[in-house]
Amino acid sequence: MVYNLFEFLKKVSSSGKIHIPDKPIDNNLPFPIALEISVQDYNSFIEKHESKSGYKLEYRKGTVCIVDMCSNEHEAVVDSLSKSFHAHDGTYADYNAPIQVRDTPLHLSPDGVRNAPDVAVFPHKTFVPPPPNPHPGPPPSDIR
């Protein structure tokens, strides 16, 4: 999975905007890997590759950084949390359970950049449908 990300980045690196690390980067995070990238390019890359990459990426003013790496502990926590919500009733499959648990679902931040939290717990739309009149969003003080 990580191999696909590196192959993609190596193809793109000919532009001179991307730097691929030669050694493990666990202790050097956040690690910048791309400069002068547009929000649109970042979002399209994230939608195609982040869930397979093993890295958590972040976009900051045109710079893309690796901010975290996938770990067995993280996956174990997500799996355990998911199983604890499904333990009460085994009649639902994971994808159709009343309470959904995802490890890195993408969502838009107020500035238009796609972000992925470490873990998300939310109700299934069948059990808690969206409101007919959506809320206008966060108050201006919460926009970063």
Secondary structure, 3 states (H helix, E strand, C coil): CHHHHHHHHHHHHHHCCECCCCCCCCCCCCEEEECCCCHHHHHHHHHHHHHHHCEEEEEECCEEEEEEECCHHHHHHHHHHHHHHHCCCCCCCHHHCCEEEECCCCEECCCCCEECCCCEEEECCCCCCCCCCCCCCCCHHHCC
